[in-house]
Amino acid sequence: MQTLILTVLLLAVSCTAMPRGLNAPGPCCFKFFTGRIPKPKIISVIKTHSHCHVQGFIISTARGRKICVSQNVVWAQTAFKEQHVVKG
């Protein structure tokens, strides 16, 4: 039983994008990646919900990882804008 609890705690700590914050209806970030993710490896970029304590982007990569990045990071802002351009 202790091994199971330890495993669950380790998984929770290793994931930077958590399913929901306290009272937030969407995913929230609690730790933020400070490096840069190459543009070709970015599959999608979404904003965390406005009810999250700290705002960020959740970036999904080609390897299936979800990585939290601060909304103050310029390259992440650019990646978000490029994915959400309305073509008409």
N, C-alpha and C positions, 0 to 999 in steps of 0.2 A: 504493500500500500504506500509506503514512504517513497519507494522508487517511482511509482506512478505520479505522485504529487510532485516530486522533484522534476520529473520529465515534463509535466505540464507547465510548471513554473519556468523551466529553461526555454521551452518553446515560446511562451508568452514574452519573455525578455528578449529573445532573439528577433522577434518580429517587430518592425518599427511602425507598421500600419495596423492599428487595432480595429476590430470590427465596429465598436461604438464606444464613445466616451460617456461619461456620466451625463445622463439626460440629453445626449445628442442623438438625433435620428439617423446619423450616417457615420462613416468611418472617421476616426480622429488619429492624429499623430502625436506621439509622446517623445520620440527621439528623431533627430533630423540628420540626414546624410550631408556631409560638408564637402564632398568631392563633386566631380562633374561626371555626368553620364553621357557617353557619346550619342549623338542624335540618331544614328542608325539602330541603336539598341533600344530606343524608346518606342514602345508600342502604343501607350496611351498615357495621358496626363489628366487627372481630375483634381478639383479642389476639395479640401476637407469641408465638412458641413460648417455653416456659420455658427452653430452652437458649440463647436469644439473650443477648448480653452485656448489653444494656439492654432492659428491658421497655417495651412501648408498645402502642398501638392502631393498627391500619391501617384508616383510614376510606376507604371507596369513595364517591365523589361522583356526582351525577347526570350530570356531564360525563365520567365514566369515569376520573377520576384516583384514584390511591391515595396517601393522605397519611398520614404517620406523626405521631402525637401522643403525648406522654408519658402514662403511666398515672397520673401525679399530677395531671393536669388534670381539674378537677371536671366541666366540661361534657361532656368525653369519657367520663368514668365514667358519667355520667347517660345519655348516648346508648347506651352499651354495655348498661347495665342494662335500659333500656327495650326494647331489641331482644331481650334474652334472658330476658324475663319468661315464666314458664311459666303458660299459661292452662289452667285446668282446672275 
